[in-house]
């Protein structure tokens, strides 16, 4: 990390004027991102948005951010929308201290009324546009190190900013801070998702009242700093893995909670991958008929998917996640740094879920996996890991909020999982989840290709999976897979529901997959 400074805030908050003051006083380079784009292209941001659309402008902006953050110690005035891109937020965090300038919206509107700069994203009513923009950007504007009152002359704002820069910059560094609807009659109406780096004890205690912890012992061994952030005297350690999702382990956790006197008003913190999150989450739902739950996912799969949405469960011998509940967490705290210690096999589980989410509804996420997935998988592109994880998590939150109990749209999240879960069951749960999802995706893509899916989609999926070193075929007992499908929890009145990828960002739910289509799909993935 360099010792630079990044100023963020709504349009008109004074980032340019304050940035110039800081650069002069610190004798540092000053970079105004909007001015850099205009100087390089001859067009203002407003011109770019009007001519080519906001998405095209954001790509130019990302390139400008990358260049600016290579200038060590630079004072950067970020365009108001620059923090929307998770890759930009990662770059800003690595560049140095992020400072948000706060100004009342009415004062901003008054400033903009005398400003000649066009701001097409605000619309004709500046105050209404500012209110809308402030609401939309709240989760990313919260990803800062300090906030300063910007409703003063630039010199005074610069004075306070300089004073703030002398404080040490360590501990938790937030990259996203957003709320989500829990949509549950028990507990708070909203939960909180925090993503960042440097999980510490203070952060845990602010999210959990009287925390008791169920933790994956292997995650604690791999990350000593994680253990330091947890209350060692109130922690039950278990070895994660699919085998932990059993009645025996569920009884052990419930007996422990009873023995230690955990109360309904206490909080159970689940620290680990998806299996620990599922087990501890179900125990939280059952103990005293429901205690508060905080998820601290330590795997890529859990941060991108399984810790989100509230579904918690254990397995039966012939069906995955067959016994469970909907118990959304009060908070989810994801430290992206914890993913550094994962072996490549577990990283592959996470990238498979991100790929799935891109296919479901985010073409930018799909492109990110396609272009930077191999480097992220290898551990060489942590920015891409964060960006993929955030985009997947936020898309899932949106879908779950619209359909919390999986009565409609939420079913699309099962893309690749219908056959994937059956293959896991057939393997005795020895098949890695990511590999199961990958071959499951290939199978349903083969069905979709014969039902009018976008030309070349199945081949494109194969290409990305191959680049990520996923096996495209595997040996299995077809009869055992079919039996596992019969036990699938998503069946309704004996009818199997399938999710088919029809284009990047578009899927369809169907219930009329024929036996011949299933046979063909199994043939496509059989070794």
HELIX and SHEET records of a PDB file:
HELIX    1   1 UNK A   15  UNK A   26  1                                  12    
HELIX    2   2 UNK A   33  UNK A   41  1                                   9    
HELIX    3   3 UNK A   45  UNK A   52  1                                   8    
HELIX    4   4 UNK A   54  UNK A   68  1                                  15    
HELIX    5   5 UNK A   82  UNK A   84  5                                   3    
HELIX    6   6 UNK A   86  UNK A   95  1                                  10    
HELIX    7   7 UNK A  105  UNK A  113  1                                   9    
HELIX    8   8 UNK A  120  UNK A  122  5                                   3    
HELIX    9   9 UNK A  126  UNK A  141  1                                  16    
HELIX   10  10 UNK A  154  UNK A  165  1                                  12    
HELIX   11  11 UNK A  201  UNK A  207  1                                   7    
HELIX   12  12 UNK A  217  UNK A  222  1                                   6    
HELIX   13  13 UNK A  224  UNK A  228  1                                   5    
HELIX   14  14 UNK A  232  UNK A  234  5                                   3    
HELIX   15  15 UNK A  242  UNK A  244  5                                   3    
HELIX   16  16 UNK A  247  UNK A  260  1                                  14    
HELIX   17  17 UNK A  274  UNK A  286  1                                  13    
HELIX   18  18 UNK A  287  UNK A  289  5                                   3    
HELIX   19  19 UNK A  300  UNK A  301  1                                   2    
HELIX   20  20 UNK A  302  UNK A  306  3                                   5    
HELIX   21  21 UNK A  336  UNK A  341  5                                   6    
HELIX   22  22 UNK A  344  UNK A  361  1                                  18    
HELIX   23  23 UNK A  363  UNK A  377  1                                  15    
HELIX   24  24 UNK A  382  UNK A  402  1                                  21    
HELIX   25  25 UNK A  409  UNK A  414  5                                   6    
HELIX   26  26 UNK A  417  UNK A  426  1                                  10    
HELIX   27  27 UNK A  433  UNK A  449  1                                  17    
HELIX   28  28 UNK A  457  UNK A  467  1                                  11    
HELIX   29  29 UNK A  478  UNK A  486  1                                   9    
HELIX   30  30 UNK A  515  UNK A  525  1                                  11    
SHEET    1   A 5 UNK A  30  UNK A  32  0                                        
SHEET    2   A 5 UNK A  75  UNK A  77  1                                        
SHEET    3   A 5 UNK A   4  UNK A   8  1                                        
SHEET    4   A 5 UNK A  96  UNK A 102  1                                        
SHEET    5   A 5 UNK A 146  UNK A 149  1                                        
SHEET    1   B 7 UNK A 173  UNK A 181  0                                        
SHEET    2   B 7 UNK A 190  UNK A 197 -1                                        
SHEET    3   B 7 UNK A 331  UNK A 335  1                                        
SHEET    4   B 7 UNK A 292  UNK A 297  1                                        
SHEET    5   B 7 UNK A 267  UNK A 272  1                                        
SHEET    6   B 7 UNK A 211  UNK A 216  1                                        
SHEET    7   B 7 UNK A 235  UNK A 238  1                                        
SHEET    1   C 2 UNK A 311  UNK A 316  0                                        
SHEET    2   C 2 UNK A 319  UNK A 326 -1                                        
SHEET    1   D 2 UNK A 498  UNK A 503  0                                        
SHEET    2   D 2 UNK A 506  UNK A 510 -1                                        
END                                                                             
